[in-house]
Amino acid sequence: MTQRTRLMVIHNPASGAKNARRFAKAINALVERGCSIDIRKTTGPGHAEELARMATQIPARPEAVIVAGGDGTLAEVAQGLRGSDLPMGVIPLGTANVFAHEIGLKSGNGAVADAIMGGPSVPIFPGLADGQRFLLMVGSGYDSHAVCALVSAEKKKWGALAYLFAALRVRGDFKTFDVRVSTPSDELRGASIIISRARHFGGPFCAFPDADLTQPVLNTLVLKNAGVGSALKYGFALLLGTLDRFTMVERLSTTDCLQLESQKPGNFQMDGDGCERQQITVSVDTEALYVLMPQ
């Protein structure tokens, strides 16, 4: 089997000392196996996309672009690789690492190195939100409001618990959420709506059991009831894998383009990064992204 040994690693160094140690160990594992590594550190939003695009254009093109960061950094690199057959690998360093869960990538350095150097390059089809690629999901409601209220220092210190702290800070807004998703022939409304390309949400939790990154389908989850009490019920149901036992949950799977809209300008999120919008047009990209998967 051909081994990939010439790699560009795009590293988001903003995740703190703990992840810096994890990153160093992952790089050492690759170097010990004979890899030549060009490390490029990001300096701010959008820089990972720029570095990935550069990787596709330089004369000494690497055999793969490896992303050492979280899901937001992965989405940026996916955008930068659009139109290229250069494969993307993952060193998971984020808070939730949803994409790593999605492709079955274990966190051990040996498993990561195996996937990067010898794993199959599998074509998947990212989503598009107003023309911007995303790998996992776009949403508006409970999750997006918490994402936009995140404090970066808390995220570095507490990890996934920081999302809970953020949600508690903005819980007073939960009763006013009114979001809708529409196709050319249908419309659904709720307090919180997530449009996903992936099965997982928030880490290892399976919220979209029928999703498949290799198939051009958008899977939508509508949480119909507003308020703090409803948000807590949905959260526990996600943890327990019992979301579909609620009558206040609705689903839609389609290959059509979707319009996600908040009745008032509000907080949206895309792959865990927040943005303020009133509406977003969502579809599946027709151009493949090649991802290095574990065997």
N, C-alpha and C positions, 0 to 999 in steps of 0.2 A: 504494500500500500504506500502511495506517495505521501510523504510527510511535509506539512507546511512549516518552514523554518524561518522565513523572512517576513516579519510582522511589523506593522505600525500599530502602536498602542495609544489610544486616545484616553487620557486619564483626567477625570474630574477630581482635583485635589481638595475640594471644598468640604469633604465629608468628615474631617476630623482625624485625630491621631489613631484611633482604633482601626479605621479603614486604611490608613497609611501603612500600618503594619501588615494588614491582610494583603494589600497591594504588593508590598515588597516581597512577601512570601510567594505570591502567585508568579511574579516576574522571575524570581530565583528558580522556581520549578521549571519554567520554560527555558531559561538560560542553561540550566543543568542538562536539559534534553537536547541542547544544540541549537536553540533558536537565536537568530540575530534580530534584535528588537530596537525599533526607533520609537522612543517615548515622546509623545507630544501632550503637554499639559494645557488644559483649558483655562482661560482667564475670565470667563463670564458667559452670560447667555448668548447662544448663537455661535460661539467659537468652535464647539464640537462639529457642528454642521460644516463650517468653513474648512476645518482640518480634514474631514472625511472627503469633501469635494476635492481638496488638494491631492489627497492620496490617489485618487483616480486619474490624475493628470500628470503627475511627476514621471520623468523618464524611468527611474528605478522603482517601478511600481511594486508595492509589497504584495505578498500572496494572500493576505487577509488584513482587514482592519479590525482590531480588537478594542472593545469598549470596556474600560475600567471605570465603572460608575453606576448610577442608578437608572431607573426607567426613563427619566426625562432626558438624560444624556444619550441613552440608546435611541430615543426618538429623533434627537437632533442628528445623530450619525446616520440613521436610516434616511433622513431627508437629504443629507449630503451625498449619499450613495445612489440616489435615484437616477436611473438611466445607466447604471454600471452593473457589470457582473461580478465585481469585487465582493467577496463574501465578508460578512460581519460575524465576529465571535464575541463572547461575553466573559468578562471577569466581574462577577456580581459584587458591587460595593455599596448598593443603595440601602434604603431603610426597609423596603418591602421586597424588592427584587422580584416583582410579579412576573416579568418576562422569563427570568431564569426558571421559576416554577413552571411556567407555561411549556417550556421546551424540555423539561425534565432534567435540567442541569443541576447536579449536586454541588455543594459549596466547597468541597475539598479540593485542594490545589491539584492533586493528581487527576481528578475527574475533569477539572477545568482545562488542564493542559492536554489531556487526551482528546477532548472535544475540539479544541483549537487546532491541534496539530494533525489529527487524523479523522475527525468526525465528518460525516457527510455534509455537503453544502446543499441545503434544502430550500427550494423557492417557496416563499410565503408572500401573501399579499396584504400589505399594511392598509389601514384606513386612511382616508383623506378628510381633513376638517378645514374647509375653506382653502383647499389646495395644499395644506400642510400635512405631511405624513404623521400618523400615530400608529403605535404597535399594539396598544392594549384597548384603551377606551376613551370616550369623550362623555362628559356628564354635566348635569346642572341640578343642584338641589343640596341635599344633606352633605354629600361627600365633597362637592366643589366648594361649598361655603367653608367647610373645615379646612380644606387645602389652602384657600386664600387667606385664612386667618392664622396659618402656621407662623411660628417664630423660629427662625433658623437656628438660634442658639439652643432652643428647647429640642429641636429635631436632632441636633448633634449630640445632646446630652442624654435624651430619653428615647430616641429612636421612634418606633411606632406609637408609643404612648403619647408623643407630642400631638398626634392627630386627635386623640381623645381630649387633651387639654384645649386644643383649638376649637373643637366642637362645643365644649362646655362654654367657652367664651362667647360664642355666637348663637347659643341655643335659643335666645329670645326671638330670633328671626325665623325659626323653623315653622311657626304656624302660618307664615305669610307666603310660603313657597307655592308657586303656580307655574308649572312647566308643561310644555306640550311637544310631542313629536309627530310629524306628519309625513305621509307618503303621498303619491299622486292620487290614491284612492281611500286613504284612511287617516284618522287622527286619534291619538291617545293623549290623555292629560293626567297629571299627577303632581305630587309634591316634589318628587325627585326622579330623574330619568337618566339612565346610563345606557349608552350605545357602545357595544363591545365587539372587538375582533377576537378576544381571548376568552378562555374558560375561567381563568382565575381573576380574583379581585381582592385587593388589599393584602396580597401575599399568597398563602397556600389555600385560600378559601375558594371553592368552586361555586361561582354564582351563575355561570352560563354553560351548563353541561353539554350543550349541543354545538358549541363554538369550535371552529377549526381554522387555524391560521392559513391553511393551504386552500381553503374554499372561499369564494367571494361573497360571503354572506355577512350582513350586519345583524347582530343579536341585541335586542333592546329589552331592558328591564324597566318597568314602570312601577314605582312605589307610590300608591295612590293617595295615602292619607298623610296629612301634615301634622306637625306638632312634635314636641319633645317625647311624649309617650310613644308615638308611632315610630319615631326615629330609634328609640331604644329597642322596641320590638323587632324592627328590621335588622338592627345590629346583632342582636342575639340569634335571630333566625339565620343570618349569614354565617355566624360562628358555628351553629349546629347543623347547617346544611338543610334547613327546613323552610326556606323562603316560599316555596310553591305550595305550602299548606295554608297560606293566607289567601283569603278572597280579596284582600286589598293589594294584591300583586298581579300585574298583567305583563305578558310577554309578546314580542313581535319579532319574527325573523323574516328578512327580506333581502333581495339583491337590488332593490330600488335605492335611489338616492333619498336621504332623509333630511328633514329640516327640524333642528332642535331649537326651541325658542322659549325664553322666559318672558312671562307677561310684563315684567318690568326689567330694566337693565340690571343684570346681576352677575354673580360669580359662576364661571364655567371652569372646568378642569379638563386637561388633556394629558394623559399618561402621568398623572400626579402633579402636574404644574398648573397653577391657576392663571386665569385670564378673565378680564371683565368684558362681557359681550351681552347682546340681547338675543342674537340668534347665530347659529352655525349650520352650514350645509355639510352633510356627512355622506361619504360614499366609500367604496373600496377601490383602491388603486389597481389599475390594469397592468402596471409594471411591477415585476417581481423584485423582492429583496431576497438575497441569498444569505441564509443563516447557517452557521456551523453548529450542528446539533450533536448531542452525545449519542454514542452508538446504541 
